[in-house]
Amino acid sequence: MTQLASSERVAVLVLEDGTVFRGQSYGATGSTLGEAVFSTGMTGYQETLTDPSYAGQIVVQTAPHIGNTGVNEEDAESRKIWVSGYAVRDAARRASNWRSERTLDQELVEQGIVGIQGIDTRALTRHLRSAGAMRAGIFTGKEALASTETLVEKVKASAQMQGQKLADTVSINQAYTIEPADQGWEGEPKATLVALDLGIKAMTPKRFAERGVRVHVLPATATLEDIKSYQPDGVFFSNGPGDPSTADDQVALLQSVLRTGTPFFGICFGNQLLGRALGFGTYKLPFGHRGINQPVMDRTTGKVEITAQNHGFAVDAPLDGAVEAPHAEFGRVEVSHIGLNDQVVEGLRCLDIPAFSVQYHPEAAAGPHDAAYLFDRFIDLMLAKKN
């Protein structure tokens, strides 16, 4: 781990309600602000850190030991670390894994991510679970020595997550293509998919490509003409950060896609945007769902899946039975998946147009893989429409 002078090692995490946790600096020195949220994954910290959906958030890891396996080039889910800050209990003193290329501490320093270690993350998580996700700051070195009142004022002056438009800021600038042949597929591609990058994880287009689908990944600012230029058999909207109520441009784009009759699949942020496109509202959850152990029931099959999730907003739609979409032109819709912990909408299925979505991550790079069937379900939908 990086050696710091004792004064530089001092760190404090301050919540907007005045709660304070004191520990030691982890990663880069300085200060950072963001929404404090907790993630319950026991593994996959590198995938968490590089998930663009965590932009603007200080992530608290509930697993006590973090950094044991180091980091490598293969497991990154995007081009950089996106979290605003990082809070852990016991940071590994050294990395020990045959795939490790450097320590997590080194990676945090290199990418300028301010963190804190040595705090009671269980107590912090319990507080966030009862009081709700809230604005927070991590302050290290001399900044950590300021009065609690001063630090709380800095936190309160930062932006709230509700109302933040972040998907455009994490998206790519130039389109790129993932070829099936590069993912082990033999033979010609069986379908062409356009994926809108709202904060997409690298494994998602690869999961399609390894099943024989050529994937063109487009920026969040893409137009309907851009999508049509690829003559796709389907359109996919990815996960992403921020408040879905701010994504008016992407909602209008999705409505245009639905009117063409092109099969659509959305995950996470894409699920919320399908909900909005159909006319439903969205709302902020008290503390969200973040981790790789969230139980969901697929009402189509009656099976329960353990899923990977990362979201703080949800769709407000009737849970039982088919209803006419508030925007009646899109016909009937039903809640296809439901969260078993709190009965939150975890999926939507349109009954009169070829479109569905889920609130979780079927690519599940760090596991589990219960939901991998959703890629096949959408491919079947594309091929049925194509043929």
HUVENPE-V635946 format. One record per residue. N is the residue number from 1. RES is the residue in three letters. PSI is psi in whole degrees, 0 to 359 (NA if undefined). Layout:
n=N res=RES psi=PSI
n=N res=RES psi=PSI
//
This chain:
n=1 res=MET psi=154
n=2 res=THR psi=133
n=3 res=GLN psi=125
n=4 res=LEU psi=152
n=5 res=ALA psi=154
n=6 res=SER psi=324
n=7 res=SER psi=328
n=8 res=GLU psi=336
n=9 res=ARG psi=342
n=10 res=VAL psi=133
n=11 res=ALA psi=151
n=12 res=VAL psi=138
n=13 res=LEU psi=125
n=14 res=VAL psi=128
n=15 res=LEU psi=158
n=16 res=GLU psi=342
n=17 res=ASP psi=6
n=18 res=GLY psi=355
n=19 res=THR psi=137
n=20 res=VAL psi=137
n=21 res=PHE psi=126
n=22 res=ARG psi=136
n=23 res=GLY psi=214
n=24 res=GLN psi=154
n=25 res=SER psi=142
n=26 res=TYR psi=121
n=27 res=GLY psi=217
n=28 res=ALA psi=151
n=29 res=THR psi=162
n=30 res=GLY psi=213
n=31 res=SER psi=159
n=32 res=THR psi=154
n=33 res=LEU psi=150
n=34 res=GLY psi=182
n=35 res=GLU psi=125
n=36 res=ALA psi=123
n=37 res=VAL psi=160
n=38 res=PHE psi=145
n=39 res=SER psi=130
n=40 res=THR psi=9
n=41 res=GLY psi=134
n=42 res=MET psi=338
n=43 res=THR psi=175
n=44 res=GLY psi=31
n=45 res=TYR psi=330
n=46 res=GLN psi=320
n=47 res=GLU psi=322
n=48 res=THR psi=310
n=49 res=LEU psi=326
n=50 res=THR psi=9
n=51 res=ASP psi=116
n=52 res=PRO psi=341
n=53 res=SER psi=344
n=54 res=TYR psi=7
n=55 res=ALA psi=135
n=56 res=GLY psi=8
n=57 res=GLN psi=144
n=58 res=ILE psi=114
n=59 res=VAL psi=127
n=60 res=VAL psi=121
n=61 res=GLN psi=125
n=62 res=THR psi=332
n=63 res=ALA psi=132
n=64 res=PRO psi=325
n=65 res=HIS psi=118
n=66 res=ILE psi=137
n=67 res=GLY psi=3
n=68 res=ASN psi=324
n=69 res=THR psi=10
n=70 res=GLY psi=203
n=71 res=VAL psi=161
n=72 res=ASN psi=174
n=73 res=GLU psi=333
n=74 res=GLU psi=327
n=75 res=ASP psi=354
n=76 res=ALA psi=135
n=77 res=GLU psi=359
n=78 res=SER psi=189
n=79 res=ARG psi=351
n=80 res=LYS psi=174
n=81 res=ILE psi=133
n=82 res=TRP psi=342
n=83 res=VAL psi=150
n=84 res=SER psi=330
n=85 res=GLY psi=169
n=86 res=TYR psi=131
n=87 res=ALA psi=125
n=88 res=VAL psi=162
n=89 res=ARG psi=291
n=90 res=ASP psi=104
n=91 res=ALA psi=135
n=92 res=ALA psi=136
n=93 res=ARG psi=332
n=94 res=ARG psi=154
n=95 res=ALA psi=139
n=96 res=SER psi=96
n=97 res=ASN psi=144
n=98 res=TRP psi=341
n=99 res=ARG psi=355
n=100 res=SER psi=135
n=101 res=GLU psi=340
n=102 res=ARG psi=170
n=103 res=THR psi=159
n=104 res=LEU psi=322
n=105 res=ASP psi=316
n=106 res=GLN psi=319
n=107 res=GLU psi=319
n=108 res=LEU psi=318
n=109 res=VAL psi=313
n=110 res=GLU psi=324
n=111 res=GLN psi=7
n=112 res=GLY psi=30
n=113 res=ILE psi=118
n=114 res=VAL psi=131
n=115 res=GLY psi=176
n=116 res=ILE psi=141
n=117 res=GLN psi=166
n=118 res=GLY psi=20
n=119 res=ILE psi=163
n=120 res=ASP psi=88
n=121 res=THR psi=337
n=122 res=ARG psi=315
n=123 res=ALA psi=319
n=124 res=LEU psi=317
n=125 res=THR psi=316
n=126 res=ARG psi=324
n=127 res=HIS psi=314
n=128 res=LEU psi=327
n=129 res=ARG psi=330
n=130 res=SER psi=321
n=131 res=ALA psi=340
n=132 res=GLY psi=157
n=133 res=ALA psi=141
n=134 res=MET psi=168
n=135 res=ARG psi=147
n=136 res=ALA psi=168
n=137 res=GLY psi=146
n=138 res=ILE psi=126
n=139 res=PHE psi=132
n=140 res=THR psi=164
n=141 res=GLY psi=221
n=142 res=LYS psi=327
n=143 res=GLU psi=331
n=144 res=ALA psi=346
n=145 res=LEU psi=354
n=146 res=ALA psi=162
n=147 res=SER psi=153
n=148 res=THR psi=320
n=149 res=GLU psi=318
n=150 res=THR psi=316
n=151 res=LEU psi=321
n=152 res=VAL psi=320
n=153 res=GLU psi=321
n=154 res=LYS psi=318
n=155 res=VAL psi=314
n=156 res=LYS psi=340
n=157 res=ALA psi=352
n=158 res=SER psi=165
n=159 res=ALA psi=141
n=160 res=GLN psi=153
n=161 res=MET psi=322
n=162 res=GLN psi=124
n=163 res=GLY psi=356
n=164 res=GLN psi=134
n=165 res=LYS psi=101
n=166 res=LEU psi=339
n=167 res=ALA psi=318
n=168 res=ASP psi=331
n=169 res=THR psi=339
n=170 res=VAL psi=351
n=171 res=SER psi=165
n=172 res=ILE psi=165
n=173 res=ASN psi=330
n=174 res=GLN psi=141
n=175 res=ALA psi=153
n=176 res=TYR psi=167
n=177 res=THR psi=137
n=178 res=ILE psi=117
n=179 res=GLU psi=138
n=180 res=PRO psi=323
n=181 res=ALA psi=330
n=182 res=ASP psi=351
n=183 res=GLN psi=21
n=184 res=GLY psi=3
n=185 res=TRP psi=133
n=186 res=GLU psi=134
n=187 res=GLY psi=181
n=188 res=GLU psi=149
n=189 res=PRO psi=141
n=190 res=LYS psi=350
n=191 res=ALA psi=161
n=192 res=THR psi=131
n=193 res=LEU psi=137
n=194 res=VAL psi=125
n=195 res=ALA psi=126
n=196 res=LEU psi=122
n=197 res=ASP psi=102
n=198 res=LEU psi=9
n=199 res=GLY psi=35
n=200 res=ILE psi=144
n=201 res=LYS psi=144
n=202 res=ALA psi=328
n=203 res=MET psi=337
n=204 res=THR psi=305
n=205 res=PRO psi=332
n=206 res=LYS psi=325
n=207 res=ARG psi=324
n=208 res=PHE psi=315
n=209 res=ALA psi=323
n=210 res=GLU psi=348
n=211 res=ARG psi=9
n=212 res=GLY psi=14
n=213 res=VAL psi=126
n=214 res=ARG psi=129
n=215 res=VAL psi=122
n=216 res=HIS psi=114
n=217 res=VAL psi=123
n=218 res=LEU psi=154
n=219 res=PRO psi=162
n=220 res=ALA psi=341
n=221 res=THR psi=7
n=222 res=ALA psi=151
n=223 res=THR psi=172
n=224 res=LEU psi=324
n=225 res=GLU psi=321
n=226 res=ASP psi=315
n=227 res=ILE psi=313
n=228 res=LYS psi=333
n=229 res=SER psi=339
n=230 res=TYR psi=358
n=231 res=GLN psi=57
n=232 res=PRO psi=154
n=233 res=ASP psi=348
n=234 res=GLY psi=163
n=235 res=VAL psi=139
n=236 res=PHE psi=133
n=237 res=PHE psi=131
n=238 res=SER psi=181
n=239 res=ASN psi=171
n=240 res=GLY psi=168
n=241 res=PRO psi=171
n=242 res=GLY psi=185
n=243 res=ASP psi=120
n=244 res=PRO psi=341
n=245 res=SER psi=348
n=246 res=THR psi=352
n=247 res=ALA psi=52
n=248 res=ASP psi=321
n=249 res=ASP psi=316
n=250 res=GLN psi=328
n=251 res=VAL psi=316
n=252 res=ALA psi=321
n=253 res=LEU psi=315
n=254 res=LEU psi=320
n=255 res=GLN psi=321
n=256 res=SER psi=321
n=257 res=VAL psi=314
n=258 res=LEU psi=324
n=259 res=ARG psi=336
n=260 res=THR psi=346
n=261 res=GLY psi=8
n=262 res=THR psi=132
n=263 res=PRO psi=139
n=264 res=PHE psi=142
n=265 res=PHE psi=132
n=266 res=GLY psi=148
n=267 res=ILE psi=144
n=268 res=CYS psi=252
n=269 res=PHE psi=323
n=270 res=GLY psi=329
n=271 res=ASN psi=317
n=272 res=GLN psi=324
n=273 res=LEU psi=327
n=274 res=LEU psi=317
n=275 res=GLY psi=314
n=276 res=ARG psi=319
n=277 res=ALA psi=327
n=278 res=LEU psi=348
n=279 res=GLY psi=2
n=280 res=PHE psi=163
n=281 res=GLY psi=174
n=282 res=THR psi=161
n=283 res=TYR psi=161
n=284 res=LYS psi=130
n=285 res=LEU psi=154
n=286 res=PRO psi=312
n=287 res=PHE psi=2
n=288 res=GLY psi=184
n=289 res=HIS psi=115
n=290 res=ARG psi=117
n=291 res=GLY psi=188
n=292 res=ILE psi=31
n=293 res=ASN psi=36
n=294 res=GLN psi=120
n=295 res=PRO psi=131
n=296 res=VAL psi=139
n=297 res=MET psi=128
n=298 res=ASP psi=108
n=299 res=ARG psi=343
n=300 res=THR psi=321
n=301 res=THR psi=344
n=302 res=GLY psi=3
n=303 res=LYS psi=150
n=304 res=VAL psi=132
n=305 res=GLU psi=143
n=306 res=ILE psi=122
n=307 res=THR psi=159
n=308 res=ALA psi=130
n=309 res=GLN psi=155
n=310 res=ASN psi=87
n=311 res=HIS psi=149
n=312 res=GLY psi=1
n=313 res=PHE psi=159
n=314 res=ALA psi=163
n=315 res=VAL psi=138
n=316 res=ASP psi=95
n=317 res=ALA psi=153
n=318 res=PRO psi=133
n=319 res=LEU psi=332
n=320 res=ASP psi=127
n=321 res=GLY psi=165
n=322 res=ALA psi=139
n=323 res=VAL psi=158
n=324 res=GLU psi=132
n=325 res=ALA psi=143
n=326 res=PRO psi=324
n=327 res=HIS psi=93
n=328 res=ALA psi=339
n=329 res=GLU psi=340
n=330 res=PHE psi=4
n=331 res=GLY psi=210
n=332 res=ARG psi=152
n=333 res=VAL psi=151
n=334 res=GLU psi=155
n=335 res=VAL psi=114
n=336 res=SER psi=334
n=337 res=HIS psi=146
n=338 res=ILE psi=140
n=339 res=GLY psi=131
n=340 res=LEU psi=346
n=341 res=ASN psi=321
n=342 res=ASP psi=13
n=343 res=GLN psi=32
n=344 res=VAL psi=146
n=345 res=VAL psi=122
n=346 res=GLU psi=3
n=347 res=GLY psi=152
n=348 res=LEU psi=145
n=349 res=ARG psi=122
n=350 res=CYS psi=138
n=351 res=LEU psi=343
n=352 res=ASP psi=353
n=353 res=ILE psi=156
n=354 res=PRO psi=80
n=355 res=ALA psi=139
n=356 res=PHE psi=167
n=357 res=SER psi=162
n=358 res=VAL psi=157
n=359 res=GLN psi=358
n=360 res=TYR psi=189
n=361 res=HIS psi=97
n=362 res=PRO psi=341
n=363 res=GLU psi=327
n=364 res=ALA psi=63
n=365 res=ALA psi=326
n=366 res=ALA psi=11
n=367 res=GLY psi=170
n=368 res=PRO psi=174
n=369 res=HIS psi=24
n=370 res=ASP psi=330
n=371 res=ALA psi=11
n=372 res=ALA psi=336
n=373 res=TYR psi=339
n=374 res=LEU psi=328
n=375 res=PHE psi=316
n=376 res=ASP psi=322
n=377 res=ARG psi=319
n=378 res=PHE psi=324
n=379 res=ILE psi=318
n=380 res=ASP psi=320
n=381 res=LEU psi=317
n=382 res=MET psi=315
n=383 res=LEU psi=324
n=384 res=ALA psi=319
n=385 res=LYS psi=320
n=386 res=LYS psi=321
n=387 res=ASN psi=NA
//
